[in-house]
Amino acid sequence: MAKGQLSERRTKHSPRTHRYVFTLNEEENRALLRYIKRYNVQNRARFLRETVMLAVIRKFEEDHPTLF
């Protein structure tokens, strides 16, 4: 199977179609790697995705308008 065909197949069945890329400085990278090793994180992408979305959802909940 050619490389182009493989990536086509993945994107057709992938529930995630939007990609975000970010960079870390040395200190941030060391801290992240240390956390991943200490807490035995098996899937780094899943961990980062869930951590970011948890922060976003919490912020939305904090900013939710109240009646009083």
Order of alpha helices (4+ residues) and beta strands (2+ residues): alpha-alpha-alpha
